Amino acid sequence: MRIRASLSGMGVGVAALALLAGCVVGPHYQRPATPPASRYAPRPLPPVTASVPGAAGAAQTFSTARSISAQWWTLYRSPALNELIERAFAANPTIDAAVAALKEAEESVYAQRGYFYPTVQASYQAERAKLSGNTAASSAPGIQGNGENIAPPGPAQPVTYNFHTAQLTVGFVPDAFGANRRQVESLQAQADAAHFQLEAAYVTLASNVVAAALQEASTRAQIAAVQTIIHDGEHALQIVRDQHRAGYAARLDVAQQELALAQARALLPPLTRQLEQTRDLIRVLAGNAPDHDVPETFTLAALHLPERLPLSLPSRLIEQRPDVRAAEEQVRSASALVGVAVANRLPQFSLTAALGGQATNITQMFWGSGTFWDVIGGASQPLFDAGTLRHRQRAAERALAEAAAQYRSTVLAAFQNVADTLHALYSDADALKSAVAVERAAEVALGISRKQFEAGYANGLAALTAQQAYQQAVIARVQAQAARLGDTAALFQALGGGWWNRPDDPKANTEP
């Protein structure tokens, strides 16, 4: 009757623990509220930018119905750029680090899920002992199942014997109030955050490669413009010197032309340094050492301006930006940790069962006389901890409030990022239009000044002034073209980079 009563009580206890296992304490996750936004400016922005004939001068249109390509950089229609980005994806160590961080987070989730199941442990212990005669009678194992008496036959007789113990132990900690489920939820959120951080690493790397390629193209164009200016300056200086020798020009005209040529030549070393440093950056982005160059080179003529651009609504942006999604997962993780802190203040339960055998002869351990078993159930409840658990819960709640505030800040920064980039694109189009107009006017003025100078109808100062104006206009136009191409890439990055449209393999090279 006692055995039945004990088994019945144990059954009731197990049933009660099973019912408690359905309880999960702590707050259920809710996405923090974000500032309402329907567009990126107080007034609707024009759907089309300004345009101007020439490279990178086409009008750009924006459409909320257009989807962002996962390989948005292919819209520049540069095979060299496509190849460089694929090489960077395969070899850049930042991608390897982000992949490793994601795998680490996933393994932590798998490890934590193991606590939902019992632990099973097998042990074996072999012992050889000699007991003194003063204690042998009371400490020796005594009569074994095979009839052997290990205890000494008389008083004060030492005894030497072997003893074997084999045991199988099963332990289980019921997740009575959902502490482990909340812990798994927190770790899964961390893994999801690592996934979005990996996506952000791909988007950022692609954007950095495009920016470096555009910087190289812009620098090469500026170097070419300066070299042309130097060549023209040398030609003009030779004319002035000839006129000076013939008595048609003053020595001051020669000095002014020499100064203009020296100033033009001074522009070349900084541009050359910038080009070499940009090439260094490109090699690093591709995962190469400084002495291992990449075959791709870039010019503005080989890069085409994407004309039809997507524009996600703010409500969609928070679903697309990897940094926003990662910040949200941090909120989810913090919310789950509040549940863990609450559960730690409630009763904790445990179940342990052991089955084994003992004998002086290893073959007799599991004879009826050598087996043993036990089942232990335990419960504990903190009664006094000087407020430790209460303050840990409060700290977790404050961490949740902090994560929620950081999420809202990230959302606002994302909105601002897109708004800034849109305004930059409109401004870039206007700036390029103005730069082209200035260049054309400066070119006409320079041509007239040169003809008058060479014909002797004007002095060298007018031609020199026109030359300097044209020099500045060409460089400004090149910089405006590069800025427009670069800010277009910045828009793709600001909108999230299209990672959600990519195949499962992030390194797949699929045309949009």
C-alpha positions in Angstrom: 0.0 0.0 0.0 2.8 2.4 0.7 4.4 1.7 -2.6 1.2 2.3 -4.4 0.6 5.5 -2.4 4.1 6.7 -3.3 3.7 6.0 -7.0 0.3 7.7 -7.0 1.8 10.8 -5.3 4.6 10.8 -7.8 2.1 10.6 -10.7 0.2 13.5 -9.3 3.5 15.5 -9.0 4.5 14.7 -12.6 1.0 15.7 -13.8 1.3 19.0 -11.9 4.7 19.7 -13.5 3.3 18.9 -16.9 0.5 21.5 -16.4 3.0 24.0 -15.1 5.2 23.4 -18.2 2.5 25.1 -20.3 3.0 28.4 -18.3 5.3 31.0 -19.7 5.8 34.1 -17.6 7.1 37.5 -18.7 5.9 39.9 -21.4 5.0 38.6 -24.8 6.9 40.4 -27.5 5.3 43.4 -29.2 7.1 45.5 -31.8 7.8 49.0 -30.4 5.7 51.8 -31.9 7.5 53.9 -34.5 6.8 57.5 -35.5 4.2 57.5 -38.3 5.5 58.4 -41.7 4.0 58.2 -45.1 6.8 59.9 -47.1 10.3 61.3 -46.7 9.6 65.0 -46.8 6.9 67.3 -45.5 5.8 67.9 -49.1 5.7 65.3 -51.9 9.0 65.1 -53.8 9.0 65.3 -57.6 8.9 61.8 -59.3 11.7 62.8 -61.8 15.0 64.6 -61.4 16.5 67.1 -63.7 18.4 65.8 -66.8 21.2 67.1 -69.0 22.8 65.5 -72.2 26.0 63.6 -71.6 27.4 61.0 -69.3 25.4 60.4 -66.1 23.0 63.1 -67.1 19.8 61.2 -67.7 16.7 61.9 -65.7 16.0 59.5 -62.8 12.5 58.4 -61.9 11.3 57.0 -58.6 8.6 54.4 -58.2 7.2 52.9 -55.0 6.0 49.9 -57.1 9.5 49.0 -58.2 11.3 46.2 -56.3 15.0 46.5 -55.4 17.2 44.0 -57.1 19.3 41.8 -54.9 22.2 42.6 -57.4 21.4 46.3 -57.8 25.0 47.1 -58.8 24.4 45.3 -62.1 22.3 48.3 -63.0 25.5 50.2 -63.6 26.1 47.8 -66.5 29.7 47.3 -65.7 31.0 43.7 -66.0 34.2 44.7 -64.2 32.2 46.0 -61.2 30.1 42.8 -61.1 33.2 40.6 -61.1 34.9 42.7 -58.4 31.8 42.5 -56.1 31.5 38.8 -56.5 35.2 38.4 -55.7 34.8 40.6 -52.6 31.8 38.5 -51.4 34.0 35.4 -51.7 37.2 36.7 -50.1 36.5 39.7 -47.8 37.1 38.7 -44.2 34.2 40.8 -42.9 31.8 38.4 -44.6 33.6 35.4 -43.1 33.4 37.0 -39.6 29.7 37.7 -40.0 29.0 34.1 -41.2 30.9 32.7 -38.2 29.0 35.0 -35.9 25.7 33.7 -37.3 26.8 30.1 -36.9 27.9 30.7 -33.4 24.5 32.2 -32.5 22.7 29.3 -34.1 24.7 26.8 -32.2 23.9 28.6 -28.9 20.2 28.2 -29.8 20.6 24.5 -30.4 22.6 24.1 -27.2 19.9 25.9 -25.1 17.1 23.7 -26.6 18.8 20.7 -25.2 17.6 21.7 -21.7 14.1 20.8 -22.8 15.1 17.1 -22.6 16.4 14.8 -19.9 20.1 14.3 -19.4 21.3 10.7 -19.4 24.7 9.9 -17.9 26.4 6.5 -17.5 29.2 6.0 -15.0 31.4 3.1 -13.9 33.8 3.0 -11.0 36.2 0.3 -10.1 37.7 0.2 -6.6 40.3 -1.9 -4.8 40.5 -1.2 -1.1 42.1 -2.5 2.0 40.4 -1.9 5.3 42.1 -2.0 8.6 41.1 -4.6 11.0 39.7 -2.0 13.4 37.1 -0.9 10.8 36.7 -3.9 8.5 33.8 -5.5 10.3 31.7 -2.4 10.0 32.9 -1.0 6.7 33.4 -4.1 4.5 30.6 -4.9 2.0 29.8 -8.1 3.8 28.1 -11.1 2.3 27.7 -10.8 -1.5 24.9 -12.3 -3.7 27.1 -15.3 -4.5 27.5 -16.1 -0.8 31.0 -14.7 -0.4 31.6 -12.9 2.8 34.0 -10.0 2.4 34.0 -9.1 6.1 36.9 -10.7 8.1 36.0 -13.9 10.1 37.5 -12.6 13.3 38.1 -9.3 15.1 40.9 -7.0 14.1 41.5 -8.7 10.8 42.2 -6.4 7.8 40.4 -7.2 4.5 41.3 -6.5 0.9 38.7 -6.6 -1.8 37.6 -5.3 -5.2 34.3 -3.4 -5.7 32.6 -2.3 -8.9 29.8 0.2 -9.3 27.9 0.9 -12.6 25.1 3.5 -12.7 22.8 5.1 -15.2 21.5 8.5 -14.1 18.6 10.4 -15.6 18.1 14.1 -14.7 15.3 16.4 -15.8 14.5 20.0 -14.9 10.9 20.8 -15.9 10.5 24.2 -17.6 7.7 24.9 -15.2 7.4 28.7 -15.8 9.0 29.0 -19.2 12.5 30.1 -18.2 14.1 27.9 -20.7 11.6 28.8 -23.4 12.3 32.5 -22.8 16.0 31.8 -22.9 15.6 30.0 -26.2 13.5 32.9 -27.5 16.2 35.4 -26.5 19.0 33.3 -28.2 16.9 32.8 -31.3 16.4 36.6 -31.5 20.2 37.0 -31.2 20.7 34.5 -34.0 18.1 36.4 -36.2 20.0 39.6 -35.4 23.2 38.0 -36.5 21.5 36.9 -39.7 20.4 40.5 -40.4 23.9 41.7 -39.5 25.3 39.3 -42.2 22.9 40.7 -44.7 24.0 44.2 -43.7 27.6 43.1 -44.2 26.9 42.0 -47.8 25.0 45.3 -48.5 27.7 47.4 -47.0 30.5 45.6 -48.7 28.8 45.9 -52.1 28.2 49.6 -51.4 31.8 50.2 -50.4 33.1 48.4 -53.6 30.8 50.6 -55.8 31.9 53.7 -53.9 35.6 52.8 -54.4 35.1 52.0 -58.1 33.3 55.4 -58.6 36.1 57.1 -56.7 38.7 55.5 -59.0 36.7 56.5 -62.1 36.3 60.1 -60.9 39.9 60.4 -60.0 41.0 59.0 -63.4 38.7 61.5 -65.1 40.1 64.4 -63.0 43.7 63.3 -63.8 42.9 63.2 -67.5 41.4 66.7 -67.3 44.4 68.0 -65.4 46.8 66.4 -67.9 44.9 68.0 -70.8 45.1 71.4 -69.0 48.9 70.9 -68.5 49.3 70.0 -72.1 47.4 73.1 -73.2 49.3 75.2 -70.7 52.6 74.1 -72.1 51.4 75.0 -75.6 50.2 78.4 -74.4 53.5 79.0 -72.6 55.4 78.2 -75.8 53.3 80.7 -77.7 53.8 83.4 -75.1 57.6 82.8 -75.1 57.7 83.1 -78.9 55.7 86.3 -78.7 58.0 87.6 -76.0 61.1 86.9 -78.1 59.3 88.7 -81.1 58.5 91.6 -78.9 54.7 91.1 -78.9 54.4 90.0 -75.3 55.7 91.4 -72.0 57.9 89.4 -69.6 54.9 89.6 -67.2 52.8 87.6 -69.6 55.4 84.9 -69.7 55.6 84.8 -65.9 51.8 84.6 -65.5 51.6 81.7 -68.0 54.5 79.9 -66.2 52.6 80.4 -62.9 49.4 79.0 -64.4 51.3 75.9 -65.7 53.0 75.4 -62.3 49.6 75.6 -60.6 48.1 73.0 -63.0 51.0 70.7 -62.5 50.6 71.0 -58.7 47.1 69.5 -59.0 48.4 66.2 -60.4 50.4 64.7 -57.4 47.4 64.8 -54.9 45.2 63.1 -57.6 47.8 60.5 -58.3 48.1 59.8 -54.5 44.3 59.5 -54.3 44.2 57.1 -57.2 46.8 54.8 -55.6 45.1 54.9 -52.2 41.8 54.1 -53.9 43.4 51.1 -55.6 44.8 50.0 -52.2 41.2 50.1 -50.8 39.9 48.1 -53.7 42.5 45.4 -53.2 41.6 45.2 -49.5 37.9 45.1 -50.2 38.6 42.2 -52.6 40.5 40.4 -49.8 43.9 40.9 -51.5 47.2 41.9 -50.0 48.7 45.2 -51.2 51.0 43.4 -53.6 48.2 41.4 -55.2 46.4 43.7 -57.6 42.9 43.2 -59.0 42.5 43.2 -62.8 39.5 45.5 -62.9 39.9 49.2 -63.5 37.1 51.8 -63.7 36.3 54.9 -65.8 33.3 57.1 -65.8 32.6 56.2 -69.4 32.2 52.5 -68.5 29.7 53.2 -65.7 26.0 53.9 -66.6 23.6 55.8 -64.4 20.6 53.7 -63.3 17.6 55.7 -64.5 14.6 53.9 -62.9 14.9 53.7 -59.2 12.8 52.0 -56.5 11.5 54.0 -53.6 10.1 52.0 -50.7 7.5 53.6 -48.5 8.5 54.2 -44.8 6.2 51.3 -43.7 8.1 49.0 -46.0 11.5 50.4 -45.1 11.4 49.1 -41.5 10.9 45.6 -43.0 13.8 45.9 -45.4 16.6 47.6 -43.6 18.9 45.0 -42.0 20.0 47.4 -39.3 16.3 48.1 -38.3 15.5 44.3 -38.4 18.6 43.6 -36.2 17.6 46.3 -33.8 14.1 44.8 -33.5 15.5 41.4 -32.7 17.5 43.0 -29.9 14.2 44.2 -28.5 12.8 40.7 -28.9 15.8 39.2 -27.0 15.5 41.8 -24.2 11.8 41.1 -23.9 12.5 37.3 -23.5 15.1 38.0 -20.9 12.6 39.8 -18.7 10.6 36.5 -18.7 13.8 34.6 -17.7 14.3 37.0 -14.8 10.6 36.6 -13.7 10.8 32.8 -13.9 14.0 32.8 -11.7 12.0 34.3 -8.9 9.5 31.4 -8.9 9.8 27.8 -7.6 12.3 25.6 -9.3 11.7 21.8 -9.8 14.0 18.9 -10.6 13.7 15.1 -11.1 16.5 12.7 -10.8 16.5 8.9 -11.2 19.3 6.4 -10.9 19.6 2.7 -11.7 22.8 0.7 -11.2 24.5 -2.3 -9.7 27.4 -3.0 -7.2 29.4 -6.1 -6.6 32.9 -7.3 -5.8 32.8 -9.3 -9.0 32.1 -7.3 -12.2 30.0 -10.1 -13.6 27.7 -10.0 -10.6 26.9 -6.3 -10.5 23.4 -6.8 -12.0 22.4 -9.8 -10.0 19.2 -9.3 -8.0 21.3 -8.7 -4.9 23.5 -6.1 -6.5 21.1 -3.7 -8.2 19.8 -0.5 -6.8 17.6 2.4 -7.9 16.3 5.7 -6.6 14.0 8.5 -7.8 14.3 12.0 -6.3 12.1 14.9 -6.9 13.0 18.3 -5.6 11.6 21.8 -5.4 13.2 25.0 -4.2 12.0 28.6 -3.7 14.2 31.6 -2.9 13.0 33.0 0.4 15.7 35.7 1.0 18.3 37.0 -1.4 18.5 40.6 -0.3 16.6 41.7 -3.4 19.0 40.2 -5.9 16.4 38.5 -8.1 14.0 41.4 -7.9 16.7 43.9 -9.0 17.8 41.5 -11.8 14.2 41.6 -13.1 14.2 45.4 -12.9 17.5 45.5 -14.7 16.1 43.3 -17.5 13.0 45.6 -17.8 15.3 48.6 -18.1 17.3 46.8 -20.7 14.1 46.2 -22.6 13.2 49.9 -22.5 16.7 50.7 -23.7 16.5 48.3 -26.6 13.1 49.7 -27.6 14.4 53.3 -27.5 17.4 52.2 -29.6 15.1 50.5 -32.1 13.1 53.7 -32.5 16.3 55.7 -32.9 17.4 53.2 -35.6 14.1 53.6 -37.5 14.4 57.4 -37.4 18.0 57.2 -38.6 16.9 55.0 -41.5 14.1 57.4 -42.5 16.7 60.3 -42.4 19.2 58.3 -44.4 16.7 57.8 -47.2 15.5 61.4 -47.1 19.0 62.7 -47.2 19.9 60.5 -50.1 16.8 61.5 -52.1 17.5 65.2 -51.5 21.1 64.5 -52.6 20.0 62.9 -55.8 17.8 65.9 -56.8 20.6 68.3 -55.9 23.1 66.2 -57.8 21.0 66.4 -60.9 20.7 70.1 -60.6 24.4 70.5 -59.8 25.4 68.4 -62.9 23.1 70.5 -65.1 24.7 73.6 -63.8 28.3 72.2 -64.1 27.7 71.2 -67.7 26.4 74.7 -68.5 29.4 76.3 -66.8 31.8 74.0 -68.6 30.2 74.7 -72.0 30.4 78.5 -71.4 33.9 78.2 -70.1 34.9 76.2 -73.2 33.5 78.8 -75.5 35.2 81.6 -73.7 38.5 79.7 -73.7 38.2 79.1 -77.4 37.6 82.7 -78.2 40.3 83.9 -75.9 42.9 81.5 -77.5 42.0 82.7 -81.0 42.3 86.3 -80.0 45.5 85.6 -78.2 47.1 83.7 -81.0 46.1 86.3 -83.5 47.5 89.1 -81.3 44.2 90.8 -80.5 44.3 90.1 -76.8 47.0 89.7 -74.2 47.9 86.5 -72.3 46.1 87.5 -69.2 42.6 87.1 -70.8 43.6 83.7 -72.2 45.0 82.7 -68.8 41.9 83.6 -67.0 39.7 81.7 -69.4 42.0 78.7 -69.1 41.7 78.6 -65.3 38.0 79.0 -65.5 37.7 76.1 -67.9 40.0 74.0 -65.8 37.8 74.4 -62.7 34.6 73.8 -64.8 35.9 70.4 -66.1 36.8 69.2 -62.7 33.5 70.4 -61.2 31.6 68.5 -64.0 33.6 65.3 -63.3 32.9 65.5 -59.6 29.2 66.2 -60.2 29.0 63.1 -62.4 30.7 60.9 -59.8 28.5 62.3 -57.0 25.3 61.4 -59.0 26.5 57.9 -59.6 27.6 57.5 -55.9 24.4 58.8 -54.4 22.5 56.4 -56.5 24.4 53.6 -54.9 23.7 55.2 -51.5 20.0 55.1 -52.2 20.1 51.3 -52.9 22.0 50.9 -49.6 19.6 53.2 -47.7 16.6 51.2 -48.9 18.1 47.9 -47.6 20.0 46.6 -50.6 17.3 44.1 -51.8 18.7 41.2 -49.7 15.1 39.8 -49.4 15.0 39.2 -53.2 18.3 37.2 -53.2 18.4 33.4 -53.6 19.3 31.3 -50.5 22.9 31.4 -51.6 24.0 35.0 -50.9 26.9 34.5 -53.3 24.7 33.5 -56.2 25.3 35.7 -59.3 21.8 36.2 -60.7 21.0 39.1 -63.0 18.0 41.2 -62.0 
